[in-house]
Amino acid sequence: MTMAGDGYFLYHSIGQYPGKATDMAAAMADFSVAWGSANDAQWGYALGKRQEFIAQWSALIGAANGTLTTTENVTASLYSLMGSLPRNTLTGKKVLVAGDCFPSVHFLLAGLAPRLGFELVTVPLRQGATWAEDEDIIGHWGPDVGVALLTWVSSTSSHRSDIAALVAHGHAQGSVIGVDITQAAGLLPFDVAKPEVDFAISTSLKWMCGAPGAGILYVKPDLIGICAPEFRGWFSQPDPFSWDFDAFAYAPDIRRFDNGTPGVVAALASLPAMHWLMAQDRAALLAHNRRLGAQVLAGVDALGLALASPRKESERGGSIMVRLPDTVAAADVLGAFRAADIFADARGQVLRLSPGVMTTDAGVSRMLKALGEALAQ
Ligand SMILES: Cc1ncc(COP(=O)(O)O)c(C=O)c1O
């Protein structure tokens, strides 16, 4: 007898919580009624919901009013930010990123480098390693680094960077420091002021349990004032209805990072998950993840699998990632899992296992049994 979601290990990808489908359906039905009514109440409703989403996210990461806005995804957040920075932070400077960053942000930065005139420096992983060491990042980080993008928790190892140490070093170098918080937002506590970061980017997927298309961009108040986003439009202004071609003006706050009509649907569809998350005892959610994570760790050790994640809990996000032997096809393991109502994924030979709120002890046992059987095939 299995319980719905007890064998779900995909919280690094799409988070689930009990009642999510029903809550989302109700939110989307409300939206459909509001949007499909032949009156003039649509925008008040939709922009109000978007503001609620912004308020929830701001509360979660300690962002002050007017410092956080919506984007389509993490890559779009970074694009908007990079195109807004004063040129003297980029031209002739280095932009620092580590080799275990999310590939999409690397693709973006590599494409922007020639046009914006910076050198992209990618901190390499050590021989055989699955994440970049903080000390290697620091070793590559001098005063010639204009911007650094840190990955809080890596998507292929769940390695958790020591953001406090990295930020302390980076500020001494005078760099603009951003953090991609996607892989642990909603699971581990994060506060944009502790330590103070210049910008933060995320989606609402993964542990946040939201919908695709609901990205966010946070920018520190005094950085906002010197940013001039090239991706701008009528919604970047204090008053979107100021339509004089010759009188464009940036809003004083984060709204300057908006552009055209905001896509409100993804934010609206993510709101039930945000309300659910904010009403939870998040320390208890983390404790549940840690307890099941320890069981997964013990189980994969017993199966003799090589760990792709740090062994120490304090150096990890919410996932346990393991390297499958080359003799075993990841697709076969995932197929065996699926047949047993267990859901995980793999990047190459790295199996990603992320227990969340709906995963249970019994689910972990079933997963380890299925994994053992798949390895023995
Ligand atoms: C660390 C990290 N950053 C970013 C993303 C997603 O980027 P985007 O929203 O641009 O698709 C992911 C998704 O897995 C991720 O793990």
The ligand as a Gaussian input file, in Angstrom:
#p B3LYP/6-31G(d) Opt

LIG

0 1
 C       20.552000      26.505000      -9.676000
 C       19.510000      26.678000     -10.745000
 N       19.391000      27.856000     -11.366000
 C       18.471000      28.068000     -12.328000
 C       17.599000      27.066000     -12.704000
 C       16.550000      27.327000     -13.734000
 O       16.844000      28.415000     -14.576000
 P       15.685000      28.982000     -15.518000
 O       14.588000      29.441000     -14.614000
 O       16.304000      30.076000     -16.285000
 O       15.247000      27.838000     -16.362000
 C       17.693000      25.811000     -12.087000
 C       16.785000      24.713000     -12.506000
 O       17.019000      23.564000     -12.281000
 C       18.665000      25.630000     -11.095000
 O       18.775000      24.453000     -10.466000

